[in-house]
Amino acid sequence: MQFNEFYNERTGLTVGIKKVLFSESTPYQKVEVLETDTWGNMMTIDGMVMLSEKDEFVYHEMIAHPAMFAHPEPKRVLIIGGGDGGTAREVMRHPAVTHVDMVEIDEAVVRASKQFLPEVGAFDDPRLHVHYEDGIRFVEQVTDPYDVIIIDGSDPVGPAVALFSESFYRNCRKALSGQGVLTAQTESPWVGSYHPAIRNLFSLLKETFEVSEMYLAFIPLYPAGMWSLAFTSRGIHPHDPDVSERVEKGTMRMGSALRYYNRDIHHAAFALPGFVRDILE
Ligand code: SPD
C-alpha cells in the first residue's frame, strides 16, 4: 500500500504504508495516522502530510526556537493549530515559559496524536492549556497579551485559509506584548500554486509588523523538501546581538535535545536563494 501526496499534477511524494492506524472524517477535515515503512507513524490532514515521527523535529524546532530565543523573556505563548503537540513541546523547553495556550480547532488531531504519536506532544506539562476553538476567533478576543505567537496551521485550503489573511495577522499583532515575536509556517517555495499565497502573506506581514523575514528549513516529507516560515516582530530582529547571545547560551543548555536547530542554523536559515527572493517581489 502507498500514500501519495501530489503537489503538481502527478508529481509528488510517495511513502510506503504498512497499516492505517487512525482515519476519521471530522466536521473540519479528514485526519489520518498511517504506519509507514520508513518514517514511523505519519499524520495526514486531507491527504497532506503534517508530520512523521522521524522528521517532525525539524519543523517543530524551527517554528519554535527562532521566536523563543528572539524574545528576551517569553513567558506567555500562544500556538494556533499545532494539535499534535510538537510545537508546544519545543516551546516548553524554554525555562521562562509559564503559560502556553494551544488553540486547535479539531480535537481529533490531539486525540490521534496522543494515541499514535505519543512521543511528539508534551501534553502532561501543566503549563500547557489546550483549547478546542477556532484560532481566528480566539485571537480576536485576546485581552492578556502574549510574548510569542506561533501559527502552526495546515496548508491554505479548508479551515486554514483564514490563517493567511490580513485581518488575522492584524489581530495577532494586537495580541502580542511590546517585544512580541510571531512565527508562522508559510509553505514550500517549490510549489508554484502556493506562490500567490506566499507573496500575499509576506506583503501583508511587511505592512503589519516592524520586522518581517522569511526563513527556511529542510523537511523531507513536505512538498519538495524545502519549507518556508515567517519571523515577524514588533522590533526584535533575528540577527540582533542580544538574540545571538541568547541562542548561543540556550542551545548549549538544551544540548542533544535539539537535533536540527543550533546557533549556525539560526542565522543561516534566513539566507534566501535568488529564486525564493523572487517569489517575494
Ligand atoms: N504541508 C504541510 C504543512 C504542515 C503545517 N503544519 C504541520 C503541523 C505540525 N505540527
Boltz pocket constraint, residues with backbone or C-beta under 6 A from the ligand:
constraints:
  - pocket:
      binder: B
      contacts: [[A, 48], [A, 49], [A, 50], [A, 51], [A, 59], [A, 82], [A, 83], [A, 84], [A, 85], [A, 86], [A, 87], [A, 152], [A, 153], [A, 154], [A, 155], [A, 185], [A, 222], [A, 223]]
      max_distance: 6.0
